[in-house]
Amino acid sequence: MDSGALTRVEPFTKEMGQLAAKVDAEARKQGLPISFADLQIGATALHFGYAIGTLNVRHFKMIPGLMVRSF
């Protein structure tokens, strides 16, 4: 591991919370609840225009507009 590597940490804002709530409401209407942690991660990624790299592709693919990359 490169000890000089940097990891950017982003705050979870009110706007991200509102986006997560909107995604959650739509998913629940369709009978597809998404875990709270996945909603937070997905909303943060959407807010910043980031893609998600994950082994949990199924849950993140339920978040509209989120770019998901499988490991």
C-alpha atoms as one frame of an Amber mdcrd trajectory, in Angstrom:
protein
   0.000   0.000   0.000   1.270   3.433  -0.897   1.587   5.432   2.323   1.436
   8.623   0.254  -1.997   7.832  -1.218  -4.811  10.171  -0.269  -8.434   9.316
   0.350 -10.974  12.067   0.019 -13.688  12.122   2.687 -16.903  13.950   1.846
 -19.482  15.191   4.375 -23.061  13.926   4.194 -25.149  17.046   3.648 -28.831
  17.907   3.948 -29.106  17.858   0.148 -27.678  14.340   0.020 -30.123  13.275
   2.724 -33.011  14.654   0.707 -31.788  12.808  -2.387 -31.458   9.571  -0.383
 -35.012  10.020   0.953 -36.374  10.534  -2.570 -34.588   7.414  -3.875 -35.781
   5.454  -0.818 -39.414   6.495  -1.313 -39.383   5.499  -4.989 -37.695   2.161
  -4.265 -40.183   1.328  -1.508 -43.115   2.116  -3.828 -41.714  -0.566  -6.123
 -41.220  -2.989  -3.230 -37.424  -2.734  -3.468 -36.106  -1.326  -0.191 -32.447
  -0.297  -0.158 -30.368  -0.386   3.034 -29.781   2.958   4.748 -25.990   2.670
   4.385 -26.265   1.957   0.652 -28.626   4.927   0.258 -26.118   7.214   1.990
 -23.227   5.993  -0.137 -25.262   6.147  -3.340 -26.650   9.624  -2.637 -23.160
  10.928  -1.868 -21.808   9.464  -5.103 -24.698  10.913  -7.125 -24.244  14.333
  -5.533 -20.578  14.481  -6.540 -20.967  12.636  -9.856 -18.858   9.717  -8.640
 -19.151   6.077  -9.692 -19.339   3.279  -7.111 -16.932   0.348  -7.237 -18.474
  -2.549  -5.296 -19.120  -6.253  -4.959 -22.717  -5.337  -4.011 -23.842  -4.414
  -7.516 -27.459  -5.547  -7.014 -28.312  -2.966  -4.339 -26.512  -0.039  -5.936
 -28.044  -0.744  -9.375 -31.438   0.084  -7.787 -30.333   3.723  -7.401 -31.341
   5.572 -10.600 -28.542   7.438 -12.328 -25.765   5.927 -10.209 -22.761   4.620
 -12.125 -21.875   1.201 -10.668 -18.693  -0.755 -11.405 -18.293  -4.342 -10.249
 -15.029  -5.549  -8.717
